[in-house]
Amino acid sequence: MPILRAGAFEIFSRSAEQTRRLGMQLGALLKTGDLVCLEGDLGSGKTTLAQGVAAGWGSADQVTSPTFVLVNIYRRPDGARLAHLDAYRLDSAADAEALDLDQLLTEGPMLVEWPARIEAALPAERLWVKLEWMDADRRRLEVTPEGARYQPMAAALQEAVYGLV
């Protein structure tokens, strides 16, 4: 049995800046309706990656963890919107459904931190990024496409990071 699921790959980041740059590469690939789930413990780099995603997607807005407001919306100059949801304070999928996730996805891509807390409310197709703290500077990121929609995105990200694969 393979260590990683089909289409999945791992990246080792040696700094917060490298994690941000990876996020920028991912953000450049996002389209309306895309869902990126960011799994990881506190301090694993989820918000740092989200900062890069927003920048690569084209937003100049400041990116912070939406822990207390639940959802931050970042905008591009063309009016497009990127939703950034933090599910840490949600108790159930029903709480998430009250946020009208489907509507957020029709307005642009969405990032979800702590996605396992509301997984039942999320579309089955998504790009899942698991971040693991290794030491003060290093992180391991495991990128897993879930569903046919995300296979090409994962492949494009892998190519952007590693070159031709």
Secondary structure as UniProt FT lines:
FT   TURN            6..7
FT   STRAND          9..13
FT   HELIX           16..27
FT   TURN            28..29
FT   TURN            32..33
FT   STRAND          35..39
FT   TURN            42..43
FT   HELIX           46..57
FT   TURN            67..69
FT   STRAND          71..75
FT   TURN            77..78
FT   STRAND          81..86
FT   TURN            88..89
FT   HELIX           93..97
FT   TURN            98..99
FT   HELIX           101..107
FT   STRAND          110..113
FT   HELIX           115..121
FT   STRAND          126..133
FT   STRAND          139..146
FT   HELIX           148..150
FT   HELIX           151..162
//
